[in-house]
Amino acid sequence: MTVQKSHYEASLAEYSNHLAAIALLKQYRPYLEMIPSLRRPDESVITIPLPIVRLRNTATTAPQTICLPCDVAILMCDPEWKIKTGAEILVFIHRAHEDFSDLLGRWRQTQVFLDNDYEWLMPLRHSHILSEGANTIYPLFVVFSDTLERIQRGLIGAELPFIMQTSAPLVEENLPNIFSSEIPPA
């Protein structure tokens, strides 16, 4: 069996929301504990799907802007001080027709890019937050029941954390209806 593109797309869309990203982190407790405040999740967790960073101090004199090969960046933010904290979790969702070397290669390429000084291109809502690079980046891999066993064995062998997604997660009951005509209270 191979992973369907729809599994990847559904997971990418789902984990683009901070509530779904927190639900993902609940499946891997060491990362859940990095969240500054679960009482204020909308101010503590910033998700950036298909993230872009601006690299500085590269071989060229001008900063270079690149799209990272990870799928979602989960950045922690102190809700009181409104500043990004040092921990950054990068989510790699297994893609259709991607083998172990491809999946691991995306993580390794991301490590190479983020070995430079960098800053995140933040979503508009969070553009006021200082977005300098982290002290430590943490990977989290999402695989599916259709993912080849050798990929799971490879992640275990490389000592990289992964979550087995049995079906596309649904937390729609917790999400605001962005298509409603009502304006939510401020």
N, C-alpha and C positions, 0 to 999 in steps of 0.2 A: 504494500500500500504506500501511496505517496500523499504528502500533504497537499490539500487543495488550496489554490490561491485565495479562495473565499475565506478559509480559516485565518490566513494571514491578515487579509484586509479587515475582517471583523475584529480581530484582536487589536490591530493597529488603531482602528477607529475607537474601540472601547477604551484602550489604555491612554488615549489622548485626553481623557477626562480625569481630573485629579481624584475623584471618588473611586473610579475603577482602578486607578493606579494604586491607591491605598489598599483596595481589596486584593490586588495582586501581591503587594508587599506583605499582607497578612499571611500569605502562604509561605513566606520566608522570614521568620521572626527576627533574625539579626538585622535585616534591613528595615523592618517595621519600627524597630526601636530607635532608628535614626531620625524619625519624624519628630520635630520639635514640640508640636502640640496636636494631639488627635481631637481636642475639643474645638480647635479652629483650623480644620483641614484646608479650607479655601485660602487661608493665609499662610499655611505651613508647607504646602506642597505645590510646586509649579511643574506642570508637565509640558514638554515641548516635543511634539511629534516630528520626526524627520529633522532633527536639530541642526542648526547652522552655528558655527563658531568663527570668530575672527582670530586668526593666529598672528602673534607678534613675535619679533626676534627670530624670524625665519632667515634663510640664506639670502632672500631678497630683502631689499630695504623697505618696501611697502608691505603693510599688513595684507594677509591673504585670507579671504573668506571662503570657507568650504562647508559642504554638507557632510556631516559625519555619517559613516556607514552603519550606525546603530538606528534603531527604529523609534525609540522614545527616550528622552532624557527626563529623569525625575530629579528636580532640584529641591533642596530643603531651604526653607526661609524662616527666619525667626519672626514670629507674628508680632512681637512687641517692637523690635527695632527695625523691622521691615528691611532686613538685609539677608542675603543668601549666606547660608552656613557652608562649612567646608565639605560636606558629603554630597556626592553626586552619584546617582545610580543610573546606569545605562542599560536599557532593555533591548535585547536582541531576540526578535521573534523569528522562529524558523520559517523560512520562505519555501514556497513550492520549488521543487527540483534543486534544492540546496543540500549539498552533502556536508559532512563534518568539516572538511578542510575549508569550505566556503564560509560556513558559520563561524568557525574559529578565526579564519582570516579577517572577517569583519571586525571582530574584537581586537585582534592584533593591530590592524590598520588604525583603529580608533586610538589605541594606546600610543602608537607612533605620533599621530596628529596631536594628541593632548599632552605629549611630552614637552611641547613648547608652551610659552606663555599664551594664554588665550582668554577670550571673553565670549559669553553667549550672546547671540542675537535673541533677545527676549520677546515673548508675545507682547503685543501692545499694552494689554492690561498690566503687565509687570515691567514695563520698560523703564520705570523709575528706580528699579532695584539694581544695586551694584552687582554686576554680573561677571566679576573676575573668575578665573579658573579655580579649581578646587585643590585642596590638599591631597585628597584621595578620591579616585574614581572606582566604582564598584560595578561589576557586570552582573546582569541577571538574564538568563536565557529562558525563553518560553518555547516549549516543544509540545507536540500534540500526540494523541494516541496513535495517529498515522505516521509519526516520525519514525524513521528507521532506528532499530535498536542500536546499531553501531554509533549513531550520533549520541544517543544517551550514554553509551559506554565511554565514548570519547570525552564527553563533558565530565563524567565521573573521574576518568583517568587524569584529566587536566585540572581536576579539583575546582571546577567552575560550577556555581550554583545554578540550578534550573528548576523550573516549575512545569509540571505536566498539566497541560490544559486539555481536559477531556471534551469540552465543547466551548463554543464562544461564550465568554462571560456576559451576563446581562445584569446591569444595575440600573436599568431604565426607570424603575420606580423611584429611585433617589435623584434622578436628574430633572432639572427644570425643563418644562416644555418650551423649547426655543421658538416653536412655531405658533404658540398661542397668541391671541390678540391682546391678552391682558398684559399689563405692565407690572412686573413684580415689585413688591414694596421695597423701598430703599433701606 
